[in-house]
Amino acid sequence: MKDVVIIGGGILGTSLAHWLTKLYEGDICVLEKEDRIASHASGRNTGVLHRPFYLDPEKNKIFTKSTSLMYDIWKRYTLENNLPWLEVGTLEIAIKEEQYNHLEKYLKWGELNGIDKKDLTLLSRNEVKNLEPNVECVAALRCKSDTAVDYSKLTEQLKIDAESNGAKFILNSHVEHVKEDDECVSIHVKNISKPIQCKLMINCAGGNSIDIAHMLNVGKEYTDLHFRGEYWIADQPYDSIVNTNIYSVPRHPSFPFLDPHWIIRVDGRRQIGPNAVPVAGPNVYEGIAIDGNELISKIIEILQSGTRKLILNPEFLSLFWNEWMSSLSKDVMIKRAQQFIPKLKAGYFTRKGTAGIRSPVLNNTGKFVSDTIELDGPHTYHILNYNSPGATGAPAYAAYIINRLEETKMLNLSRKNKQPGIWNFEQIVSHFN
Ligand SMILES: Cc1cc2nc3c(=O)[nH]c(=O)nc-3n(C[C@H](O)[C@H](O)[C@H](O)COP(=O)(O)OP(=O)(O)OC[C@H]3O[C@@H](n4cnc5c(N)ncnc54)[C@H](O)[C@@H]3O)c2cc1C
């Protein structure tokens, strides 16, 4: 019997394994359905280490705090392990006068979320022009310390560290079914006849986490939708038109992915995106469904769940048809981006970048849930709706989860002797009290 089984080898599951094996004696393993970790959101995101100026410190507090805590830690970790770190900075721009108050609000939130004052400044239109002559806006908030990183490599490094502390990563292990009784959890993995049994199972299966929770009748009031975000890479020499990340104040805060942004990747590539293509599953990187059955089961799920209420909502319908569907074309997306980088042309983007899939959760009233959701069964813990900027804060968030599991006695393992280093568990969790 294993002590802890984590489902999902993304950045969150790997961070949990990293802490668990650093802190405790025990048999701890990660089940990952792919042949390598970070195959999905954790390896397909835009690679921005986000500073939390756009996160309300009063909402989703743990998630926001996790994001703010990780900047210094990731900086030291990338340096220690010789991983890429490119401090490119971000301009959050107001395209219209009425968006200016959002920038003021973000400035206040940024300061409350611990961003150094010297890293966060409000710029006038002319100050933006001096910095980025090809950017058009009313004003901008500049965050100097937003940084480009490679979350795939960071997750891989965490795995190496966890393995050296005793964690086992079992790849090609697709969890198909889970059962829980008074004693333990039995996890059935595809092509393995005998179930894996454990005292505690942690579900952090990303876009599949709701499906795993539903196997245990947990979180039945929630469902999810999947949107593929596609990006296009700027060809040379047009990639040097702008040298900072550019985000605009979202026009529809519930659907921030409808506003394209210009991103500098850690390898220097510049890309624009995303659009938001509705797809049937969290791994559908081409087309809209892996097979017809997947599409049919998603349609059935929609008809039976709160999603039905969302898709009958007139405001959502108008947004969907008038803005969303049109944004699927590259030309329309570039047109939107021309509002703030007028020099852009669709012809400058001939290659697609890496697509990633967002899986926002809906409740039974048909509303998108903005916060991360944690649910538990007697021997299981489920983390749902762990969305952007989840990669930035994952290790701190994982520390919070472990502290909670220990406090509630769901986790009952003996502690190892303290190990010095940059991963100071006690210090991180003290921020959540
Ligand atoms: C397009 C996009 C851009 C983003 N940009 C950023 C950004 O710039 N900065 C930032 O901080 N965040 C960003 N995010 C958010 C961030 O990437 C995610 O919050 C984070 O990666 C989630 O990590 P995770 O481990 O929870 O999920 P995942 O990385 O999806 O990992 C879940 C794992 O579970 C595995 N799994 C699923 N089902 C099963 C099963 N049945 N059996 C076994 N294994 C299973 C999957 O294969 C997967 O490896 C972005 C997200 C997207 C989609």
The ligand as an SDF file (V2000), in Angstrom:
LIG
                    3D

 53 58  0  0  0  0  0  0  0  0999 V2000
   -2.5070   28.4620  -23.0400 C   0  0  0  0  0  0  0  0  0  0  0  0
   -2.1160   28.6060  -21.6040 C   0  0  0  0  0  0  0  0  0  0  0  0
   -1.2210   29.6090  -21.2310 C   0  0  0  0  0  0  0  0  0  0  0  0
   -0.8540   29.7500  -19.8930 C   0  0  0  0  0  0  0  0  0  0  0  0
    0.0950   30.6720  -19.5660 N   0  0  0  0  0  0  0  0  0  0  0  0
    0.5670   30.7160  -18.3040 C   0  0  0  0  0  0  0  0  0  0  0  0
    1.6570   31.5570  -17.9790 C   0  0  0  0  0  0  0  0  0  0  0  0
    2.2350   32.2310  -18.8450 O   0  0  0  0  0  0  0  0  0  0  0  0
    2.0780   31.6140  -16.6830 N   0  0  0  0  0  0  0  0  0  0  0  0
    1.4830   30.8610  -15.6970 C   0  0  0  0  0  0  0  0  0  0  0  0
    1.8850   30.9570  -14.5420 O   0  0  0  0  0  0  0  0  0  0  0  0
    0.4490   30.0200  -15.9860 N   0  0  0  0  0  0  0  0  0  0  0  0
   -0.0030   29.9140  -17.2620 C   0  0  0  0  0  0  0  0  0  0  0  0
   -1.0000   29.0550  -17.5850 N   0  0  0  0  0  0  0  0  0  0  0  0
   -1.5980   28.2210  -16.5100 C   0  0  0  0  0  0  0  0  0  0  0  0
   -0.6990   27.0580  -16.1120 C   0  0  0  0  0  0  0  0  0  0  0  0
   -0.0540   26.5080  -17.2420 O   0  0  0  0  0  0  0  0  0  0  0  0
   -1.5470   25.9870  -15.3940 C   0  0  0  0  0  0  0  0  0  0  0  0
   -2.2310   26.6040  -14.3240 O   0  0  0  0  0  0  0  0  0  0  0  0
   -0.6760   24.8800  -14.8200 C   0  0  0  0  0  0  0  0  0  0  0  0
    0.2220   24.3790  -15.7810 O   0  0  0  0  0  0  0  0  0  0  0  0
   -1.5590   23.7580  -14.3200 C   0  0  0  0  0  0  0  0  0  0  0  0
   -0.7330   22.7220  -13.8690 O   0  0  0  0  0  0  0  0  0  0  0  0
   -1.3620   21.3230  -13.4680 P   0  0  0  0  0  0  0  0  0  0  0  0
   -0.2410   20.4820  -12.9930 O   0  0  0  0  0  0  0  0  0  0  0  0
   -2.5100   21.5480  -12.5610 O   0  0  0  0  0  0  0  0  0  0  0  0
   -2.0120   20.7530  -14.8320 O   0  0  0  0  0  0  0  0  0  0  0  0
   -1.3680   20.0220  -16.0840 P   0  0  0  0  0  0  0  0  0  0  0  0
   -0.0890   20.5840  -16.4870 O   0  0  0  0  0  0  0  0  0  0  0  0
   -2.4330   19.9320  -17.1170 O   0  0  0  0  0  0  0  0  0  0  0  0
   -1.0700   18.5600  -15.5330 O   0  0  0  0  0  0  0  0  0  0  0  0
   -2.0540   17.6060  -15.3060 C   0  0  0  0  0  0  0  0  0  0  0  0
   -1.4490   16.2580  -15.6690 C   0  0  0  0  0  0  0  0  0  0  0  0
   -2.3870   15.2340  -15.3300 O   0  0  0  0  0  0  0  0  0  0  0  0
   -2.2450   14.2090  -16.2800 C   0  0  0  0  0  0  0  0  0  0  0  0
   -3.4700   13.4050  -16.2800 N   0  0  0  0  0  0  0  0  0  0  0  0
   -4.7090   13.8220  -16.6290 C   0  0  0  0  0  0  0  0  0  0  0  0
   -5.5800   12.8080  -16.5240 N   0  0  0  0  0  0  0  0  0  0  0  0
   -4.8910   11.7480  -16.0800 C   0  0  0  0  0  0  0  0  0  0  0  0
   -5.2570   10.4020  -15.8070 C   0  0  0  0  0  0  0  0  0  0  0  0
   -6.5180    9.9730  -15.9410 N   0  0  0  0  0  0  0  0  0  0  0  0
   -4.2930    9.5470  -15.3940 N   0  0  0  0  0  0  0  0  0  0  0  0
   -2.9970    9.9720  -15.2260 C   0  0  0  0  0  0  0  0  0  0  0  0
   -2.6060   11.2220  -15.5070 N   0  0  0  0  0  0  0  0  0  0  0  0
   -3.5370   12.1180  -15.9150 C   0  0  0  0  0  0  0  0  0  0  0  0
   -2.0460   14.9540  -17.5890 C   0  0  0  0  0  0  0  0  0  0  0  0
   -1.4560   14.1570  -18.5990 O   0  0  0  0  0  0  0  0  0  0  0  0
   -1.1690   16.1200  -17.1560 C   0  0  0  0  0  0  0  0  0  0  0  0
    0.2170   15.8640  -17.3510 O   0  0  0  0  0  0  0  0  0  0  0  0
   -1.4080   28.8880  -18.9010 C   0  0  0  0  0  0  0  0  0  0  0  0
   -2.2980   27.8880  -19.2730 C   0  0  0  0  0  0  0  0  0  0  0  0
   -2.6380   27.7200  -20.6110 C   0  0  0  0  0  0  0  0  0  0  0  0
   -3.5630   26.6210  -20.9970 C   0  0  0  0  0  0  0  0  0  0  0  0
  1  2  1  0
  2  3  1  0
  2 52  2  0
  3  4  2  0
  4  5  1  0
  4 50  1  0
  5  6  2  0
  6  7  1  0
  6 13  1  0
  7  8  2  0
  7  9  1  0
  9 10  1  0
 10 11  2  0
 10 12  1  0
 12 13  2  0
 13 14  1  0
 14 15  1  0
 14 50  1  0
 15 16  1  0
 16 17  1  0
 16 18  1  0
 18 19  1  0
 18 20  1  0
 20 21  1  0
 20 22  1  0
 22 23  1  0
 23 24  1  0
 24 25  2  0
 24 26  1  0
 24 27  1  0
 27 28  1  0
 28 29  2  0
 28 30  1  0
 28 31  1  0
 31 32  1  0
 32 33  1  0
 33 34  1  0
 33 48  1  0
 34 35  1  0
 35 36  1  0
 35 46  1  0
 36 37  1  0
 36 45  1  0
 37 38  2  0
 38 39  1  0
 39 40  1  0
 39 45  2  0
 40 41  1  0
 40 42  2  0
 42 43  1  0
 43 44  2  0
 44 45  1  0
 46 47  1  0
 46 48  1  0
 48 49  1  0
 50 51  2  0
 51 52  1  0
 52 53  1  0
M  END
$$$$
